[in-house]
Amino acid sequence: MCLKFPEVYLSSIMRDKIVSKAAEMFITLGFKSVTMDDIANEMGISKKTIYTHFKNKTDLVKEATLSLFQVITHGIDCICELDNNPIEELYAIKKFVMIQLKNEKSSPQYQLQKYYPEISNTLRSMHFETMQECTLRNLKKGIDQELYRGNLNIEFVSRIYFVGVSGTKDEMLFPNDKFPKAQLMEEFLEYHLRGIVTKKGQLTLNKFINDQTND
């Protein structure tokens, strides 16, 4: 006997599949270049099916970016729950985010800001709130473990870190041909950590970097 799923359930599955595929293509190829036809062809469905769930491309971009943001936020929360030392935690978060964003080869944040500024501003605000909470928690843990300096103004450092991460995504300042994103984020994270670690933290950081190099 064949099971018949409710139409609303099947519709929800299709909507989720469209959002997932669109997010993947936007990140890989860019928000501007990917069309609704491209997404439909990639999925083997009609464009009409996409428009059944989303009134226009802007609506789909909004849903795709929010979905990706939720995936990344959940992943970061899971990394934090592992309770690694704060230096390893930051490197694990950096690695996870870069994988999710496909090393940002298509400069998705720049394109989102240029072509969908309202969505970009909303996402930036959400990103700041989430990253602020995560960074403050990381800083407090690092101070407690004597890996970070105890005299840090953590509210200042957390904001400077956010500004730095956001700034590295500026294509005018860091063109991809000169500053590949993966290498750029690696160097920025080390720069950030070397500015806040204690002598004990410096030894931990050096050992971690050496271990990574030898792997």
C-alpha positions, 0 to 999 in steps of 0.5 A: 500500500502506497503512502500518500503524503499531504499536499502541504507537506510535499509543497514544503519539501519542494520549497526547502529544496528550492531554497537549498539549491538557490543558496548553493548556486548564489554562493557559488556563482553569485547573486547577480548571475544566477537566474530563476531559469538557472535554478529551475534547469539545475533542479529539473523543474519548471520556473513556474514551480519556483514562482508557486513558492516565491513571488520573485527572485528577491523573495528567493534571495531573502529566504536563501540567505536567511536559511544559510544564516540559520545553518551557519549559526546552528553549526557555530553553536554546535562547535561552541558546545564542544568546549574546546579551548577558545583558540581552537574554537575560533579556528574551527568556526572559521573553517566551518564558515568558509566551507559553508560559504564555498571560500566566498569565491564569488564575493557573495557579501559584496554582491548581496550588498550591491544588488539587494541592499535591504536584505544585506542590511538585515543580514548584517544586523543579524550577523553582528548580534550573533557574532557579538554574542559568540565573540564575547563568550569566546573572549571571556573563556579565553580570559578565564583560561589565561589564554587571553589578556585579563585587561582586555576591553572585551566589548571593544575587542568584539566589535573590532573583530566584527569590523575586521571580519566584515572588512576582509570581504571588501573587494576594493580593499582585498581583491581576490586575485591578491588575497584569496579568501581562505588565506586572508581569513587565516591571516586575519584570525592569527592577527586578531589572536596575536593581539590578545593572547598572553604568553601562555596563549601564544604558546598554545597558538604557536603549537596549534599553527605548527600542528596544522602546518604539519598535518 
